[in-house]
Amino acid sequence: QVQLVESGGGLVQAGGSLRLSCTASGSIFSIVTMGWYRQTPGKQRELVATLTGSTTTTFADSVKDRFTISRDNAKNTVTLQMNSLKPEDTAVYYCNMKDVWARIYWGQGTQVTVSS
């Protein structure tokens, strides 16, 4: 059984930074894509950032130039560094991983709250 555990959420003032981490455990192999999504009440979950392989990244327009994503394959870990946070970044952030067989895994979510 695969489990994704996120950490690093919390409360921060606008302009501040947070780092989210997500580590996968269990029978998960050959992870192709690691990423982060977020969701606010009443809205659909949206892509924040993904990293495929070592260098191919995708970012939501709203977070470009503020967020970076990185991965440690040896530790099955993906990290989202969030800088210059804005109140509109407030959401539950979910870790996502997809393996080479296209199986998708989700974390339980971590709350990020940015106060103005």
N, C-alpha and C positions, 0 to 999 in steps of 0.2 A: 504494500500500500504506500502511495506517495503522499507526502505531506509537505506543504509549503508554509513556512513560518516567517511572518513579517515582523519587523521591529523598527523603532525609530520615529514613529508618529508622535504627535503631541501638539501643544499650544505654543505659538510663536507670534511675535508682533510683525506687522507688515515691514518688509525690508529685511527680515531675518532669514535664517537658513535652517534647513533640516536635512538629515540624511536618512533615507529609508533603506533597509536591507531586507533581503529575502533569501532564505536558505531552504533548499529542497532536501528531503531525506526519503529513504525508502528505495524502492526499485524503479529508479528513474535513470535513464541512460541516454546518451546522445542527444542532449538538449540543443535544439537548433536555435530557437528564439527565446529570449527572456525579455520580460517587459513589465510595464506598470500601466494600470488603468485606474480611473477614478470615477466616483459616482456621488451625486448629491441627491437628496430626497426629491422624488418626482421626476427625475431625469434618467436617461439611459446611461449606462456605463460607457465611458469614452476613453479612447487611447490617450495616454500621456507620452510614453516613450517605449520604444522597443530596440533591441539589439540582436541582430542575427549574425551568427558567426562572431568574429572578433571586431568587425569594424562597421558593419552596415546598420545604420541607425535611422529611426523614424521618430519624429517629435511632433506633437500637436503644435500648431502655429502659436498658440497662446503661451507656450512654455519655452519656445526656442530662445536660445541665448541666455536662458536663466537656469535650465535644468541640464544635467548631464547624466548619462547612464553608463555603467561599467559592469563587467562580470568577471568572476573568478571560476573558471570551469573546474578546477581541481576541487573547489569547495561547493560547487553547485549553488553559487551565490550571485545575486544581482543586486546592485546598489543604485539608488537614484539620489543624486545630490541636487537639492533644490535651493536655489539662491534667489535673492530679491523677491521673496514671497509676497503675494498679494492676497487680500481677503477673498478674491474669487478663486483662489487655489484651495480654499476650504472644501474638503470632501473626504470620503473614505477611499483610501488608496488600496488597490488590489494588485498583488503580484501575479504574474502569469508566465507560464512556461509551456513550450511546445517541443515535443521530441521529434526525432526523425521519422516516426511513424504517424505523425500528425495528431498524437494524443495531447490534449490540452489539460493543464492543471492550474488551479486557482488557489491563492491563499485566502485566509479568512477575512482579510481587510484590516487596515489600521487607520485610525482617524487622524487627520491633519486639520488643525484649526488655526487660521491666521486672523489675528485681531487687527482692527484698524486703529 
